Amino acid sequence: VSVQVAGWSAYAGVGDGYTDFNYVTLNRASNGEELDRVCTPGSDSMAPRELDPGGATNVPLYVEVVDDATTNAYAWISVDDFRLD
């Protein structure tokens, strides 16, 4: 699955330096298992990202867009142009 992603997803000074708050996941529909994750590019410009289902072919999947920034960090996410490869 390809998607265009823009935004910021990191807050300096947490853990090993940065924490990713905003991301897109590809999940198995039957149990919610996360198969792949991509984060925002740290830019206002859209950037191409690929979500790899691994071996999960011919099974229902779903995409989840997460904005999980709860601090005063400059973090946001924008997505567009989802395509099945």
N, C-alpha and C positions, 0 to 999 in steps of 0.2 A: 504494500500500500504506500503510495507516495502522497505527500502533503506539503504545502507551503506553510512555514511557521515564522512568525516574527515575535519580538518581545525580549524581555529580560527575565532571568530566572535565578539569579544568584545574589546572595547577601554576604558581603565580606565579613570575616571574623567569626564565622560559625564553624565548629568542627575543624577540619583540616584546611580551612581558608574560605571555602564557598559551599553554600547549600543550594541545590536546585529545587526551587519551589514550583516552577511552572513547566509542564511537560505534557506530552501526548503519549498514550499507551495503546497497544493492540492487545486485546484480551480474548480468551476463549469464552464463548457465550455459555457453555454448559456449567462452568464452575468459576468464572471470573479470573482464571489464572492469567497473569501478565506475561505475555510472550515477548514483547519488545517495548522499549521506551526511547523517546527522543526529547531533548530539552530545547528550549528557545535558544536562538543564536547570539543573544546579547546585542541585538541590533533592532532598529526601527524598520529595517528592510526585510521583506520576505526572503526566506532561504529554503531551498528544497531539502526535505528530509525523507528517509525511507524507513518504514516499519516492516520488519521481517517476521513472518509468521513461523519461521523455522519449519518443523515437520508437520505443522497443523494445516494440512490442505484438505479441502472438501468438507470442512466443518464450519459451523456458524461462528463468526468472530464479531467483535465490536470494537470501535475506537472510542477512547475516553480522553477528553481534554480537561486538564487539571490546572487550576489557578489556586495554589495552596499557600500563598504568601500571607502570613498573619502578623508580620512585623512591619515596621515603618520603612522597609526596603523599597527601592524603586523596582517593582517587579510586575509584569503584565504579560499576557499572551494573546496572540491573534493567529487564527488558522484559516486556510482557504485552499481550494482546489484539491480536494481529496480524489485520488484516482486508484483504481485497482490495476495492478500491473499484470 
